[in-house]
């Protein structure tokens, strides 16, 4: 029993870590640009597939570094060509646009790499279990969590200590004032979108090593990420962080006792939060209205 | 701003012009005659009516109240499952199944509306998406009751008795189409009455300027809640018709992509117009039918349609008038 619980706790950590990476990217874009990026799961898949395509030449480590950057670059292109045009319009258009984009990206991935699952090879070091007793925990699982922790810490440090990070945080609160102070808000939003896509691409490479690749691999992560944002509190990245971990752990622990309810418990948390604390666990008053 | 406020009644008046109404209804009534000539089939027209009604229900909220729900498939699907489950497990009666489905979907929407009525814009939409997926997962995983991923089968529409007469809608074809058309007509007549009432005018006022409406003493949250609720009832009714149309209810009827389809139908036709969503549903259903018969990459085409509509055609076919952004 202890092993089952330990196994599911590590699982919960890992799932939660994916929710966090995914949701942080979504949250960044949502906070600064007021756009819900439906295609976020597809940027994730793109990251995985690019790693798959690059790893024969660059090796796993090279692909892990380069692929998220490429996804970020593609994010820049997408933002410049499409997303930018709908910033000042009714939210219905941003939703429809990214929704259509998600369809196209999923179909293109299926067209290029086929509808069936593909494996992403891991270096032998990572594929081993950490010990005979804990045979169900591979080094790769530890590695994934470590990468997520480092990148989340990096993101927060970036937002906290750099000039651009400061501008992004200020823009989240009052974009108009930031623009009035002479900061190029257009570039800021493009960059911010790219950072969001970078995080999605990174989680894609990590996820591909664990569950393999398929064209709609990001879909299952999209809805929990929305819920993580709402539960944590819209407008607060720390909230998103805790929201993601909370629902990941809750889902994993429910799996121990009642597997078929693992999805339902996420929604139960959502309803409870909407009922009892509508602004979310750490959300600021008024951010959601 | 002031022109926008005047523009809405003018445009709606155009939708009520006797000539326009005659043309629309004549076209709808003669579908079984002209559609086969164009190479279509009557079931396709039935689908247009069903999705058109769902999108018109959504438009009450989206176009006339200015509140975005991206989760209306939930109420559509709950209507479909409500009707299907009633027919399968409770009673073999088409009207009762429709009533049960409509109440099921409508009441779910009404209750959920209470939770989210203080949210606005994109956050409101996000809550509706998340809540919608709850029902998708429920239908998906409750295999023994709902049929799970394969959908709910083993039920079919029953003939309807009116005293000595019986309306046999068990076959497809014109009889069932006219049954759908009759329900559609009653529903949108009701919708027209709601929109023309002082309540409906108040919704438009809230859409145009929420703050001003609030200063006038209008209970804005209450109105948005009612609008959401009414909208869900109409969409749930459309969902019950969908179950009857296919003799089948599947989890995809609850999935957020269908919510997206409803929204794009509304936008293609022109949100803020009464008939727009029906026209949008016709265009979308025909296109989807055509494209999916032509290529396996239909998802790209549908996606590109979404993108093109947003970037180049945001006001839709009927919404020619300029209206304020955001």
Interface residues (C-beta under 8 A of the other chain):
Chain A: X30 X34 X35 X36 X82 X85 X86 X88 X89 X90 X91 X92 X93 X94 X95 X96 X97 X99 X100 X101 X102 X103 X104 X105 X106 X107 X108 X110 X111 X223 X226 X227 X229 X230 X234 X260 X263 X264 X267 X270 X271 X274 X275 X278 X288 X289
Chain B: X62 X68 X70 X115 X116 X118 X119 X120 X121 X122 X123 X125 X126 X127 X129 X130 X131 X133 X134 X137 X138 X141 X257 X260 X263 X264 X267 X271 X297 X299 X300 X302 X303 X304 X305 X306 X307 X309 X310 X311 X314 X325 X326
